[in-house]
Amino acid sequence: MNLNALPFRRIAVATLLTALVAPAVQADLFGMHPRRFKVGPNPSSIAAADLDEDGNPEVVTADRGELNDLREERPGNDELSLLLAQGNLEYIKLHPSLKTGFGPYAVAIANIDALRWPDIVVANFHDSRARDISLFLNLQEEHVFEPYTFTIPTDGMGYYRQNDGDAMPLFDTPGLTSIAVRDVNGDSFRDLLATGWSSDCLVYMPGKNETHFGEPVIMPCPGGPVDLKLADLDGDGAHDIVVANSASGEVGLWKGSGAGAFEEVARFPTRGTLPRRVAVADMNNDGQADIVVTHRHTDDSVVIFYGDGKFAFSISQELVLGKDRQLLEHEIQDLAVADFSLDGLPDIAVACYASATVQVYIAREKSGATMVYNHETYTFKEGRPRALTDHDLNSDGKPDIAVALWETDEVAFLINKTK
């Protein structure tokens, strides 16, 4: 069957147990690093990678700032914070900061050019000057990051989100909220995909040798796409797209051709309100890609959808963080999936803004098709977790967690203590 020739279908997802989680226990897997590092206002995305090949990873945050009226001269902040590693878990902030478009919302690190050092790519959410994508080429031999800006044409593009009292858009078009960078068309150049939340679209920009990215291809995606991940869902070797549609409360599945074309083939409800983040991993070790979705409204839940390798996810498992579904207790803002306990099974970490915690779910064993998890809570006395990423920060072979904190505008580290 040629799925590309079919309109997308809605999948009914069977529900399963929601209680396969041990009660929250005192934090054990991670230890809180005593030092924190200042970054710019309201860091909304965080990434880590060794940018200079010295064995110590750098940390980058996209500092969104406050989002103001688009008619103002500066409707948002316009910078990244780059924490330069000075040794094991020691950092200084690059000055001056790297300048982006307004409202930098998502950051990714990938090698875009022909040089060997990783580069920095940013999706700007609130830029009234059409600086939608910022690229910083890492020129280590010259000790500089060379900036580039890319515009997404918005002629004829709709705006589907909130307006102010003057019936003017509160946010920019297309309103980019997430990015993924990978070679999806097999030409050895890194391509870019992004979600346009304000305009109900996905954006595909093919990688190019001289210009780095080619002309954007706009793909309509109703439902408020807020996050996406790339993964091979059906084992054909091509990258597919998984999208969290916030406004409609659905996951969208897009089949990739392997040559840069994508077609939405299915979508299903996420079992919660306002899905925020999505991840793809083989959660139960059966060789098939599964999908993890978080919700940031009163559901306070993480839902795992177990795949069968054929774009079907008929079994799901819900991890409920809060005690009362009618109250917003945690407000999950970000998600990371990695094998934190080093047992071969993916674990889950979420950044919870309202409760000022990072919640970690450690896979313990299989129970039928689903998993049993131990639950640990890490509380921040100052600052509220808004974004996180997993990375081996101290080069000991174990994934740690870097957390971007609002209110204090800092980066904190949870260091993996697994023996």
Steps between C-alpha positions, in 0.01 A plus 500: 500500500633844408437710809610816318202465269249500787359787705590480866280283717408535864602206715308383802744424780413242764576603856682290756598524864611836636647373827813309393715745696656461841424788741732800485811442708787710622730602218775246446608462138622860465679747719452876478821672385578779753571766239257673266580716200328822393342526156270749327135575580248214487708216349244296306718234341833341589753284317848367575790385281878519485543794262881521509608135532666544839300218661274732701151584370377855458143595595273725289169657605247685285406800714148595396447787741155655537273494194360847441288672234631421151472871416767587755859556398610199707207258538724241666854421603743416218794301629645163587711427803804287425665352807860418406650203682813582700549150632287244677164671576657847497364765262527862399240677289599620153494879477354659301214256458405357162220711348194327355158610383246600763361233728750216443295197597684183400868419451671204333866412455605327178782512246359710215809587296792290378713579804529253784362715785132500600298810412202664674152533345217701657127534430374851581137522613420871524706679235324786323800546268466159330815358661335163546807272509840596639809295415839541666781322317768387742832622361733375771822583316388865494340483847171643373142394430396632158131604499245437226128579489224325304150627427186293459271676249160561657306625196162331517589326825219496756513596866294273728586590857419782742434870427517802727225752574565676168452172310874497429701177525660446839774290340692502175435291189586211466605492868773234506510293818725200425764385251671180393814488286593184313569371148153379401543493121825300477720768339744525796389855587315575824136594441280697739144438611301728731152540644309820422260514795342835415426400141415128526786385281823307483803651327756296305825665386734272301869527571713665231874515446549873445194655667476242786119484473279520192158652443242402764227251416181563699284203600155574651456338842173595673481484879778723632820299437732583789771232494638240259750217493649299213511120513456196277158379614449216250853364447537604136817702562336840440446769762138553600360786711314484830316824587338614825193707402425712805169662404334180379654272765634254243814330380552524125700241306667599174657239272827598336594397149875504566534771234369798698126455453260445790131414518282488810357148523345480845420687821360398835402668830772534763275419800561844649463875457761719330768249399831682525793273418550176310784246490558176310685196639459125539362522853425128552795350310287321238682646200220745409494877535272630776379856562512693828277808540478748789208729589542839666143566612304352791563144381861521622566175317750312286350251254698227322354367175646163406552447127465194280730622222210575265396852606260350756512562876217295649647465851569795728613555857445813708730628774308752710710749695229688687251389766202694363424513128302821551802690635818608326760368743810456285465660150736282296703721264769272362592135453815290462519126436831320563641191672592679823535179704720329239291181492413509131148643555406863424401714798300824507576842648260796496543865596208620714462876523216538753642255755864611441607138457661259259315168511687188388336167410751215502403190304513196727349210309246403238140421589348349189543755222548792741758597760523535878676815620662626816429869561743757639451872564766773499383831646653841430475744791576790263405519135241312300597233242390602153725290273741210534730281296694180564876491438813353657612825660802370696631242250444197723290310246166567675223734377445797729226765480547872433202708613409853389334694783262794477472766771872464579611475131754228570615159383519226763640148469372168630802269501446128445620292796432155351778255587 
